[in-house]
């Protein structure tokens, strides 16, 4: 983990180990998950290292916006391996506008790995995808990433914190 002066306002959010969805819901009168895309894509090399898989291998990718009071607060990017097959796969595929956190935090057999965080800018693919979904963004966004696992099944979740998150209670 990295601690820099410009992430101080977000430090509690970055270190949150419980469900980010639950925390966002507590700070809002309305919460919504907007699924932007869910498709098979080649695994990126930095994600492959976290999942112990080969870069370029096809994985499930899901990207969503978490909206609080109708404002995008978090852009989330999830990567899930296709092998080994697991009953979790069907539940993941059927999420639609439901949060991934509702699956991950409802099963005590799914363990969360360490949290990593760092700033991303326009050079990073996920920053560009967030900007495409939200419009113009500040030059840098803080992101965190962690791996969730159940047996050999791996799910990697990256969350980019958008400016409206700082307006929420507890920020």
N, C-alpha and C positions, 0 to 999 in steps of 0.2 A: 504494500500500500504506500501511497505517496501522500504527503501532507505539504501543501503549499499554501501561501497566503490567499491566493484567489479561489481556493476551494473551501475556505473556512465557513462561509455561509451555508454550504451544502454538506459539511462534514457529517452531521447527524444522519442525513439522508444517505450518504455514501456508505456509512457504517451499519445501516439498518440491516439486521440479519433476519428479522421476521418478514412477513408478507408486505411488500411495498403497496400492493393493491389495498390491503386492509388499512394501512396508514393513510393512503390517499382518500379512501372512503371516509375515514374519521374526520378529515379536514374539509369536507365538502357537503353541499346540499344536494349535489348530483354528481354521479360518477359514471363514466361510460368507457367501454373498450371499443375502439374502432379498428377492425382488422383491415390492414392495408394490403397485405399479400400473404399467401401461404403456398409454397411451391417447392419442388425439388430443384436444388442448385448445387453446383460444385462447392465443396468445402474449401474455405480460405486457409492458408497455411498457418496463421496465428491461431485460428480456431481448431485446426487439426491437432496442434500440439496440446491444447487443453483437453481434447476429447480422446487423445491417444489413437487417432485415426490418420489415414493417408490423405494428404491434400488432393483436391480434385474429385474425391469420392462424392457421390450424390448423397445429399442429406436433406431433411426437411428444414425449410426456413420459414419462419413466421415473423411478420413485422406488424406491430400494432402501435396505435397512439392511445395513451391513457389520458382521458379528458376529465378534468375536474371543473365543475361549474361551467361546462362547455368550452373550456380552454385547454389546449394540449399542454400537459405537464411533463409527460415522459414519453419518449420514443423507445420502444422495446424491440429488440432483435433476438430471436430464439433460434438455435440450431439444434436439431435432434438427429442422432444417427438412425439409420434404417435397420441396421443389424446390431445386435441380435433382435429379432422380432419380439415384441412384448405386448401384453394387453394394454399397456399405457399408450401404445401407438394409436389405437382406435379412439381413445378419449382425446388425445392430442388433436387428431384429425377433425374431430367434431366440435372443437372449441367455439368456432365462429366468433361471436362478440362477447364470449365469456373470457374471464381472465385465466391465464396460465397458473397464476398463484392459487386459484381455487383448486387446481389439481395437485400442485407441488406441495402445498402446505396442509393438505387434508390427508396425506398418506405419511404416517410416521416412519415408514420404511425408506422414504426418499430422503437422502442426506444432502445437505448443502456443503460445498467445499468452501475454501477461503475466498474472501472478497478481494478483488483487485480493482483499483480505479486509477484513471488518468484523464487528462484533457484530450479532446479530439478537435481537429479543425477541418477546414475544407478539403484537405488532402486525404482525409479518411472517408472510405466508402459509406460508413454508417452516418457520418455527419451529413454527407451529401443526400442520403436517402431521407434523413430527418428534415433537411431543408426543403427537399422536394415535397414532402408531406405538409410542412408547416408554413413555408414561405421563408423570408429572410430571418436569419438567426445571428446572434452575437458571433464574433470571430472564433471563440472557443466554447465548447460545451464539456462539462464533466460527465464522464461515463464510468459505470462500474460493471464488473463482469464476475459471474460465479458459475461454477459447474454444479449441477444437481445430478445425483445418480441413485439408481436402484439396481443392485447387482451390476451387470456389465452395461446396462443401458445408460447413456449419457445425454444430458440436456444442458446446453450452454446458453445462459441468458445474459445479454448485454443491455443495459438501460442507460439512455442519455437523458440527463436532467435538463428540461427546458426552462426558460426564465420564469413562467408562472408558478413553478413549484415554490419559489421563494416567497410568494404571497400567501401561502397556505399557513394555517395555524400550526405552530410547532416548528416552523422553518427557522 
